[in-house]
Amino acid sequence: MNSPTSGTDTPAARRRKAVISATIGNALEWFDIIVFGFFAITISKIFFPAKDEFTSLLMTVATFGVSFFVRPIGAIVLGVYADRAGRKAALSLSMLMMTAGTLTIGFAPTYASIGAWAPVLIVISRVIQGFSAGGEFGSSTTFLLEHTPESERGFYASWQVASQGLTALLAALFGLMVALLPADAQLSWGWRVPFFFGALIGPVGFYIRRKVDETPQFVAEVQKPVTADVCASATPSRWRGLAGLLPATGLIVLSTIGSYVLLLYMPTYAIRQLHLTPSLAYYSVMAAGTVQFVLSPYFGTLSDRIGAARVMVPGALVVGLGMYPALVYIDATPSVMRLVAMQFVLGIGLAAYFAPVPALMGRLFPTRSRTTGLSVSYSLAVTIFGGFAPFIVTWLIGKTGDNLAPAYYVGFGALVSLVALITCRAQCGKYPPASTLPADKAVASSVLRADPTGITHVNDCPN
């Protein structure tokens, strides 16, 4: 149901509502993910006790990764649902499921209370969250893109990335507060507080999402289909429109590896490998989260002006080539100041690469399959490369004894994404934005198509 006052909103007001409603779910998803990663050591002790601390931690990070197996399933189910029933319906459903999973973790009894059922309950909760998260990014990003003009989509879609930075900052603040508690308080109730806070976001997000309008582009092209005389390239079938899956998945690889290693794994790395105190380890994440929150809209705006690739390539090089010397720098003389400096510099590079990605991915898919395409490509990349990043890095360090192992994984991600950025040029801009659709629902025979370099060219629909 539309908001009763929505008809009187200005276009700018509607776009602000779209930003808030779209990013609040993405923020909740990322908050829950980061908090679980931050408290991996604590969770390993109370839910996954084992013969040694390393095995217990591996079981915990493996549980963290298991939820990502269901992400592609959630992406398909919720993506198709959004492309058929509407973006609003999918956004509301994903918010409810995410909140349920978060509450379950917050209230879960420990291994000491109910034995083996405790880790089972945690796994079930993570599966629910994973299914919900599978459709969240695609639905919310599509909702944002279809509410904003093409010339400003880089800026508006970058708020998806900025919201992740903000929640990383909030999660680090909670981590710091819990780390300052006595050890017994941390284990008994302190670790639960962030999950309860995350669950409180759910009802607010659900209310906001129920009050916004469906996207104009979805209404025009799906709920009120275009006439049959529109050229085939402008109105492809739902499944033929998924040709952009491979390049879109590749674009996300560096984003997800960088985010999960720099924002999620660093506190564990600082505590286990650098032997810093837990309270100090969270300052580095605050630095990275602040940089991502503040600079993402700037880089999104810059990509609208000069082209996405001209912003993304330097950012990818900073992260991919800078990770190794950065780890050498902090490993030589571990300190919180060095860790913060590393996170600050690499955070700038990650923000520059990641901020233009959502809008760029949106250009790879038509309206009828945009949510499915975004959801599946994002979930595949996160599942394969991001979800198990803490496990892979922990395992690599344990097997090789090399504290620099995370740099190799990040460098690999940068290479994959740069190749994807080059190959996606032919697919990007293949589908016209809403602004090219005249009021009579016929698509103009010539449309400007933007490519990742920011150079536009004209392609004509066949007559």
Secondary structure, 3 states (H helix, E strand, C coil): CCCCCHHHCCHHHHHHHHHHHHHHHHHHHHHHHHHHHHCHHHHHHHHCCCCCHHHHHHHHHHHHHHHHHCHHHHHHHHHHHHHHHCHHHHHHHHHHHHHHHHHHHHHCCCHHHHCCHHHHHHHHHHHHHHHHHHHHHHHHHHHHHCCCCHHHHHHHHHHHHHHHHHHHHHHHHHHHHHHCCCHHHHHHCHHHHHHHHHHHHHHHHHHHHHCCCCCHHHHHHHHCCCCCCCCCCCCCCCCHHHCCHHHHHHHHHHHHHHHHHHHHHHHHHHHHCCCCCHHHHHHHHHHHHHHHHHHHHHHHHHHHHHCHHHHHHHHHHHHHHHHHHHHHHHHHCCCHHHHHHHHHHHHHHHHHHHCCHHHHHHCCCCHHHHHHHHHHHHHHHHHHHHCCHHHHHHHHHHHHCCCCHHHHHHHHHHHHHHHHHHHHHHCCCCCCCHHHCCCCCCCCCEEEEECCCCCEEEEECCC
